[in-house]
Amino acid sequence: MDFPACALKILPLLAGLEALAMDQKGYHRGSFQSGTSDEDMLEIAGASLDFSVADDDPPLDREMGAGFSSYNGGGMNGTSTMLDFLEEPLPGVGTYEDFNTIDWVREKSRDRDRHREITSRSKESTWALLHSVSDAFSGWLLMLLIGLLAGSLAGLIDISAHWMTDLKEGVCLAGFWFNHEHCCWKSNTTFTDRDKCPEWKSWSQLILGHGEGAFAYILNYLMYVIWALMFSLLAVLLVKGFAPYACGSGIPEIKTILSGFIIRGYLGKWTLVIKTITLVLAVSSGLSLGKEGPLVHVACCCGNILCHLFTKYRKNEAKRREVLSAAAAAGVSVAFGAPIGGVLFSLEEVSYYFPLKTLWRSFFAALVAAFTLRSINPFGNSRLVLFYVEFHMPWHLLELVPFILLGIFGGLWGAFFIRSNIAWCRRRKTTRLGKYPVLEVLVVTAITAVLAFPNEYTRMSTSELISELFNDCGILDSSKLCEYVNDFNSTKGDDLPDRAAGPGVYTAMWQLALALIMKVFITIFTFGMKVPSGLFIPSMAVGAIAGRLLGVAVEQLAFYHHDWAIFSGWCSPGADCITPGLYAMVGAAACLGGVTRMTVSLVVIMFELTGGLEYIVPLMAAAMTSKWVADAIGREGIYDAHIRLNGYPFLEAKEEFSHKTRAMDVMRPRKSDPALTVITQDTMSVEDVESIVSSTTYSGYPVVVSRASQRLVGFVLRRDLIISIENARKKQDGIVSTSIICFTDYCPPLPPSSPSVLKLRSILDLSPFTVTDETPMEIVVDIFRKLGLRQCLVTHNGKLLGIITKKDVLKHIAQMANQDPESILFN
């Protein structure tokens, strides 16, 4: 039969049994080895794929069953059967093993099929219509639950951490569960002595009966260190014993998970419980860390656990990642009281796939979470964060110069911190240090507590320190930072003029300078330890200290030299020109931007913290400057650097691939390697396939027409193969080691004495993504990024040549950047 005649006969095959019987000859096992050309075999394979419509046509299936009954033999018990296995999906088929990447294309395709089926059924009955409506509404209901749970947990963490932080210094006699501030609310003390109310007793007052003198100071010092060590010891023991994934920030792993990687247990219930408890303990211990980053992890745990209540999210990994993107937004929303900033953070920093629908749902989840936290009111000030401030004085154009200087400092600090912290973490991973996490936490806690207690700015919690630094001095402020030489004759309304600094301000400047040095260095060793540790608050503290120091310096310069040309036009004597608190806020944004490389979301978060639109330009200038400076030194932010350090298979979408390599340079097998492991569509037995699976560790196998032709039919996953064969052996009669596995609709006829054929077409991906061997790698990398592929098959003139996996792409990128390609380890 020549080629055109064969092609013309494919169309009438669907008409009836005669045509099917005629075409049946082409499926004899021996026919492939006869005089058929490669093109004929491809056409025959194509015909077998075109018959997929027959699955939905019962009469044709019955005719096919009748047509094949005389060929398939009796199997083991002599009855003529063709087992169409996996008509109903088996539990486990289509799922993924731990430390594997999901197939975004397949997951989205499955969700579209599910949605089409629900939509078509909704027209059949009222019950089906209600099911369709509930399916559409389930996403919003899930966002509501995530927002409520994340907001409630954030409120619990804030209240507990505030109380336990104050517990290191004393206890409230009116009720031990009150923190220092709440304890003194009902006291009759004056405003200036509001922190010395009789209801609150320091440990020296409680034990010795008095709080003055050297011995009382030493006792308070000792109690502070002991409480800090107790809190950190309990935290690290809980993490080590119950949930190892609860340590660290969690954002690098969440970025990797959202890109399609699977880390079982990372967002589980034990991780949520232990992270919530140990986050309170770690923050209360006084370590140089924050709770804001881990709150994103907590919110994502809430999202992952609640996904199990809804079938469409429980069974689809891609849909679940849309929910996790929204949960990350809710986490930042409650961390900073910034719902819009949370949505932008999820979009800019952590999400890999962020459709418009996810944007709306993220906004709703962030809104509900913020509203829930506001209802709990953890700080008693009707605000969502401890360091909310409002500035009213405008800034002058010339102030952009110190703001940009703060941006430069933030970029330099960010680059220095990333390099130092990554070097320390690498040392922890590669030396004996990593074997003693409890000892490391205790040593760092002891050093931090011993150095922190003598300085009142390091003794207080970091959130309180930032609040103090952001604060704009008023008439009633008793802080050292506000001890100016007062001249009330020049006071205009509520705004105090720029004044000469008093002795308290100079003392505070020295203490802040020492606090800055301590925070800069101690944070390097703290971030990455085996306790929950966020980086937002320590970075903001470093920037806020630097900003406040610079702000006070500029303020005093303007006060004493208001006749200089740079000040004369806008800063007259007796005017309130400079706001040091604003400099602290800009410095905080600059340092946080230098470490994380956030821009848009960072500015919006800081703007929501201050409630002032007029300060967006200084914040933008500082954030962009810090990013430019930090990028000039090193391209990676702290989270990307930790992803690379841990060897996670994360394909960064922001980086360009500019090398002139081709797919054949990257694909496996290479010229010196053994041939590519493949499975044929209808000539291999169960034993042959099991032998291939047991002798290799690949996550999937290409299916070809025959080894001789290497014409591609599809791709089958290792996990699906194992589950399907195991279930067939247990539940289907006649499946033995010599049974032929068939991946096509219609299998070749076998002798009557042959065992039953195992049909596994339903687990075969009939449309695997393919490229030719000459495809430039920049296009291949782009395809992997934008489609979220696990693997891509390489062909030449239609013949299968090799395979490129995500890991191969990452190794190639590392090799091109002169890095160790073996660092991509999936460990």
Disulfide bonds with the S-S distance in Angstrom:
Cys172-Cys183 2.04
Cys184-Cys197 1.91
Cys473-Cys482 2.00
Cys571-Cys577 2.10
Cys742-Cys747 1.91
